[in-house]
Amino acid sequence: MLSETLWEIAKAEVENRGISGGEGDGLEIGEKSVFFIGSKNGGKTTIILRCLDRDEPPKPTLALEYTYGRRARGHNRVRVFPKDIAHFWELGGGTSLLDLISIPITSDTLRTFSIVLVLDLSKPNDLWPTMENLLQATKSHIDKMIMKLGKTNSKAVSEMRQKIWSNMQKDHPDRELVDPFLIPLVIIGSKYDIFQDFDSEKRKVMCKTLRFVAHYYGASLMFTSKSEALLLKIRGVINQLAFGIDKSKSICVDQNKPLFITAGLDSLSQIGSPPVPNNDIGKLHARSPMELWKKVYERVFPPKSMNTLKDTKDPARDPQYAESEVDEMRIQKDQELEQYKRSSSKSWKQIELDS
């Protein structure tokens, strides 16, 4: 015979929800969201599928895509625990669709959100522009949502600040020198298998630069590839964001190995100064440490011209979605449209002349 009645089980569950969720926060318990942004063809979809145990080939992401996963909290003979839900959002197109960042991140969902920035280590010349554009656009939108939330629930904003700053020890020497995101941020360097064959000095510049950026924004930093061991470590990090699994405290700062640094465990003294000869630092004019690191990085990896960096904004013209019959019809319709424009223009000119 069961020791608890159905009513007692239901009552206990409601009480647990009240304790876990707080009073009046309006959020459904056990739901979190993870937003993947980053380099085009950088491996975001592969990471998501791996985290969800889905054995299927990744498809190109078009615009903004959504999927979800569930995870049971536990079970026993007399009680069935609810399943936590993780919402996974993915922004496609690299930096070409920044406006879509505002769709999943709202003032209502902000407190359950995490950001995962995936950067393609095999394309170092594209890395800084991609990282800078995505982080600036995301941070700008988050700051707006923070202000909006603060007008109706200042306590929630205060709790978010405390939670993020708790990643860094109170006596950490860099507390006054960093500007962390107010929601969890993880930076993943993908395609480490290609990166590890780079010249050692180039790897040094990339590693130190990414460590500085991650530390400044209060982010965790880690490298991954197709290696099963590295994918398992990444999966553990994503599960922590999505389901609240215990956070890993391991750390690896050796540039000859895949970096793995949890937020708050690095420091400016360990990272060191930008990798440039001492007599050259004075020649670099920068208004902030971030700008200095950018100038040093771009001396080694100059960004490509904006035309080559600019992603295809119209998916219909993107070669990866080519379909001969559809494309031929599109060309025909474009020609008809141009002809219509020309004939319409002539008609209006004729009307003006007649008048």
C-alpha positions in Angstrom: 0.0 0.0 0.0 1.3 3.5 -0.9 2.5 5.5 2.0 1.4 8.8 0.3 -2.0 9.6 -1.1 -2.4 11.2 -4.5 -3.4 14.4 -2.8 -0.3 14.4 -0.6 1.9 13.9 -3.6 0.3 16.8 -5.5 0.5 19.0 -2.5 4.2 18.3 -2.1 4.8 18.9 -5.8 3.2 22.4 -5.6 5.2 23.2 -2.5 8.4 22.2 -4.3 7.5 24.4 -7.2 7.0 27.3 -4.9 10.4 26.8 -3.3 12.2 26.4 -6.6 10.6 29.1 -8.5 10.2 31.9 -6.0 7.0 33.9 -5.5 5.4 35.7 -8.3 8.1 35.3 -10.8 5.7 34.1 -13.5 8.1 31.5 -14.9 7.3 27.9 -15.5 9.6 25.7 -13.4 12.2 23.6 -15.2 12.4 25.5 -18.5 15.6 27.1 -19.8 16.6 28.4 -23.2 20.0 28.2 -25.0 20.6 30.4 -28.0 23.4 29.4 -30.4 25.0 32.1 -32.5 28.3 32.2 -34.4 30.2 31.5 -37.5 28.4 30.3 -40.6 29.0 26.6 -41.1 30.8 26.7 -37.7 29.2 23.5 -36.3 26.3 24.9 -34.2 23.8 22.4 -35.4 26.2 19.5 -34.9 26.7 20.5 -31.2 22.9 20.8 -30.7 22.2 17.4 -32.2 25.0 15.8 -30.1 23.5 17.3 -26.9 20.1 15.9 -27.8 21.4 12.5 -28.7 20.0 12.8 -32.2 21.9 10.6 -34.7 21.1 12.6 -37.9 23.2 14.6 -40.4 23.2 18.3 -39.7 21.3 20.5 -42.2 22.2 24.1 -43.1 20.4 26.5 -40.8 18.1 28.9 -42.6 17.4 32.1 -40.6 16.3 31.2 -37.0 15.5 27.6 -36.1 14.1 26.0 -32.9 14.1 22.6 -31.3 13.8 21.3 -27.7 14.9 18.6 -25.4 13.5 17.0 -22.2 15.3 15.5 -19.2 13.6 13.8 -16.3 14.7 15.1 -12.9 14.4 11.7 -11.3 11.8 9.1 -10.3 10.9 6.6 -7.6 8.1 4.0 -6.9 5.6 6.5 -5.6 6.4 9.8 -7.4 7.0 10.7 -11.0 9.1 13.8 -11.2 8.4 16.3 -14.0 10.7 16.6 -17.0 12.8 19.7 -17.4 12.5 21.3 -20.8 15.3 23.0 -22.7 14.5 25.3 -25.7 17.3 25.4 -28.3 17.4 28.4 -30.7 19.9 28.7 -33.5 20.7 31.7 -35.6 21.9 30.9 -39.1 23.7 33.1 -41.6 26.7 34.1 -39.4 26.3 37.9 -39.0 23.8 38.5 -41.8 20.6 38.1 -39.7 21.4 40.1 -36.5 17.9 41.5 -36.4 16.5 38.1 -35.6 18.4 38.1 -32.2 15.5 40.0 -30.7 12.9 37.3 -31.4 13.8 34.6 -28.8 15.3 37.0 -26.2 12.5 39.0 -24.5 12.1 40.6 -21.0 9.9 37.6 -20.1 12.4 34.9 -21.1 15.6 36.7 -20.2 16.1 35.1 -16.8 16.2 31.6 -18.2 18.4 32.3 -21.2 22.0 31.4 -22.0 24.1 32.4 -25.1 26.5 30.0 -26.8 28.8 31.7 -29.4 30.4 29.2 -31.7 33.5 30.5 -33.6 35.2 28.7 -36.5 38.9 28.4 -35.5 39.9 27.3 -39.0 39.0 30.8 -40.3 41.0 33.2 -38.1 40.6 36.2 -40.5 36.8 36.0 -40.1 36.9 35.3 -36.4 37.1 38.8 -34.9 34.5 40.5 -37.1 32.1 37.6 -36.5 32.7 37.6 -32.8 32.5 41.4 -32.5 29.3 41.9 -34.5 27.4 39.1 -32.8 28.5 40.0 -29.3 27.8 43.7 -29.7 24.3 43.0 -31.2 23.4 40.4 -28.6 24.7 42.5 -25.7 22.9 45.6 -26.9 19.6 43.8 -27.1 20.1 42.1 -23.7 20.8 45.5 -22.1 17.5 46.8 -23.6 15.6 43.9 -22.2 17.4 44.3 -18.8 16.2 48.0 -18.7 12.6 46.9 -19.6 12.6 44.2 -17.0 14.0 46.5 -14.4 11.0 48.8 -14.7 8.6 46.1 -13.6 10.8 43.7 -11.6 14.0 45.4 -10.3 14.4 42.5 -7.8 14.8 40.0 -10.7 17.5 42.2 -12.3 19.4 42.5 -9.1 19.3 38.7 -8.7 20.6 38.3 -12.2 23.5 40.6 -11.5 24.4 38.7 -8.3 24.2 35.4 -10.0 26.6 36.4 -12.8 29.1 38.1 -10.4 29.1 35.1 -8.2 31.1 33.3 -10.8 34.0 35.5 -9.9 35.5 35.4 -6.4 34.9 38.6 -4.3 38.6 39.2 -4.0 39.4 38.6 -7.7 41.8 41.3 -8.8 39.9 41.9 -12.1 36.4 42.6 -10.8 36.7 46.3 -11.6 38.1 45.6 -15.1 35.6 43.3 -16.7 32.0 43.8 -18.0 30.2 40.5 -18.0 27.0 39.6 -19.8 24.1 39.5 -17.4 23.1 36.1 -18.7 25.4 33.1 -19.0 27.7 33.2 -22.0 29.8 30.3 -23.4 32.3 30.8 -26.3 33.2 27.6 -28.2 36.0 27.4 -30.7 35.1 24.8 -33.2 37.3 22.8 -35.7 40.2 22.5 -33.3 41.5 19.6 -35.4 42.4 22.1 -38.1 43.5 24.8 -35.7 46.0 22.6 -33.9 48.1 22.4 -37.1 48.5 26.2 -37.3 51.8 27.8 -36.6 52.5 28.0 -32.9 52.7 31.9 -32.9 49.3 32.2 -34.6 47.8 29.7 -32.2 49.2 31.8 -29.3 47.6 35.0 -30.7 44.2 33.3 -31.1 44.3 31.6 -27.7 45.3 34.7 -25.7 42.8 36.9 -27.6 39.9 34.6 -27.0 40.9 34.2 -23.4 40.8 38.0 -22.9 37.5 38.4 -24.7 35.9 35.5 -22.7 37.3 36.8 -19.4 36.2 40.4 -20.1 32.6 39.3 -20.9 32.4 36.8 -18.0 32.2 33.8 -20.4 33.4 30.3 -20.3 35.8 29.3 -23.1 36.4 25.9 -24.7 37.6 24.4 -27.9 36.1 21.4 -29.6 36.3 19.2 -32.8 34.9 16.0 -34.0 36.7 14.2 -31.2 34.3 12.2 -29.1 36.1 13.2 -25.9 35.9 16.9 -26.7 32.2 16.6 -27.8 31.4 15.0 -24.5 32.9 17.9 -22.6 30.9 20.4 -24.6 27.8 18.3 -24.1 28.3 18.5 -20.4 28.6 22.3 -20.5 25.5 22.7 -22.6 23.6 20.3 -20.3 24.6 22.6 -17.4 23.1 25.6 -19.2 20.0 23.7 -20.3 19.2 21.5 -17.4 21.2 22.8 -14.4 23.7 19.9 -14.3 26.6 20.6 -12.0 29.2 22.9 -13.5 32.6 21.6 -14.4 35.5 23.2 -12.5 38.3 21.7 -14.7 40.6 24.1 -16.5 43.2 23.9 -19.3 45.0 27.1 -20.5 47.8 25.3 -22.4 47.7 26.7 -26.0 49.0 23.3 -27.2 45.8 21.6 -25.9 42.1 22.4 -26.4 41.3 25.3 -24.0 38.7 24.7 -21.3 38.2 27.6 -18.9 35.0 28.0 -16.8 33.8 31.5 -16.3 35.6 33.3 -13.5 38.6 31.0 -13.3 40.9 33.0 -15.6 42.7 36.3 -14.9 44.4 39.1 -16.8 47.7 38.3 -15.1 47.5 34.7 -16.3 46.5 35.8 -19.8 49.3 38.3 -20.1 49.7 41.3 -22.3 48.7 41.3 -26.0 51.3 39.2 -28.0 53.2 42.0 -29.7 56.8 43.3 -29.3 57.0 45.8 -26.4 58.4 48.5 -28.6 55.3 48.2 -30.9 52.6 48.5 -28.2 53.2 52.2 -27.9 52.6 52.6 -31.6 49.1 51.2 -31.3 46.5 53.9 -30.4 43.6 52.3 -28.6 40.9 53.8 -26.4 40.2 50.6 -24.4 41.9 47.2 -23.7 39.3 45.5 -26.0 40.3 47.8 -28.9 44.0 47.2 -28.2 43.5 43.4 -28.4 41.5 43.9 -31.6 44.3 45.9 -33.2 46.9 43.3 -32.2 44.8 40.5 -33.5 44.1 42.2 -36.8 47.8 42.8 -37.4 48.3 39.1 -37.5 44.9 38.2 -39.0 43.7 41.1 -41.1 39.9 40.9 -41.7 38.8 40.3 -45.2 37.0 43.1 -47.1 33.4 43.7 -46.1 32.2 42.4 -49.5 33.8 38.9 -48.9 32.8 38.9 -45.2 29.2 39.8 -45.9 27.0 36.7 -45.9 24.3 36.2 -48.5 21.3 38.0 -47.1 18.9 36.6 -49.7 18.7 32.8 -49.1 17.2 32.4 -52.6 20.6 33.4 -54.0 22.7 31.3 -51.7 24.5 28.5 -53.7 23.9 25.9 -51.0 20.2 26.1 -51.6 20.4 25.8 -55.4 17.7 24.0 -57.2 17.9 24.2 -61.0 14.2 24.3 -61.9 13.3 26.7 -59.2 16.3 29.0 -60.0 15.4 29.0 -63.7 11.9 30.1 -62.9 13.2 32.7 -60.5 15.5 34.1 -63.2 12.5 34.2 -65.6 10.3 36.0 -63.0 13.1 38.5 -62.3 13.4 39.3 -66.0 9.6 39.8 -66.2 9.7 42.1 -63.2 12.5 44.2 -64.7 10.6 44.4 -68.0 7.5 45.5 -66.1 9.4 48.2 -64.2 10.8 49.6 -67.5 7.4 49.6 -69.2 5.8 51.2 -66.2 8.5 53.8 -66.1 7.9 54.7 -69.7 4.1 54.8 -69.1 4.6 57.3 -66.2 6.9 59.5 -68.3 4.4 59.5 -71.2 1.7 60.6 -68.7 3.9 63.4 -67.5 4.7 64.6 -71.0 1.0 64.5 -72.0 0.0 66.5 -69.0 
